Amino acid sequence: METQGFKKIAGGDLQTGMRFSAPLFFEDGRNMFLAEGKSLKPYHLAAVARWNVPFVVTYGKLISDTDKPENGGIEDLEPLDELEELQ
């Protein structure tokens, strides 16, 4: 199990609505549990309990609803001036 550089988060510490700046992985550090920026839903927490997942790992941090995405959001896009036609 290679989890060097990852932060451990106990399964019991996860709460509905939490979002992280990087994906959450199962304890093996390879199999993804939740994608970057996605909110934990009740069914995620039910799966953690049902599968007896002791902890998940991430190399990201907990983000709030007011945090902007690191790679920019739609509001950061510049308007398109003209469309080039392909021939």
Residue pairs with C-beta under 8 A, 6 or more apart in sequence:
1 27
1 28
1 29
2 29
2 30
3 27
3 28
3 29
3 57
5 59
6 25
6 29
6 57
6 58
6 59
7 57
7 58
7 59
7 61
8 55
8 56
8 57
9 24
9 55
9 56
9 57
9 58
10 54
10 55
11 48
11 49
11 53
11 54
11 55
11 56
14 40
14 44
14 45
14 48
14 56
15 40
15 45
16 39
16 40
16 41
16 42
16 45
17 39
17 40
18 39
18 40
18 62
19 37
19 38
19 39
19 40
19 62
19 63
19 64
19 65
20 34
20 36
20 37
20 58
20 60
20 61
20 62
20 63
21 36
21 37
21 60
21 61
21 62
21 63
21 67
21 70
22 36
22 58
22 59
22 60
22 61
23 32
23 33
23 34
23 35
23 36
23 58
23 60
24 32
24 33
24 34
24 56
24 57
24 58
25 31
25 32
25 33
25 56
25 57
25 58
26 32
26 33
26 53
26 56
26 57
27 53
27 54
27 55
27 56
27 57
29 57
33 44
33 53
33 56
34 40
34 44
34 56
36 60
37 63
37 69
47 53
48 56
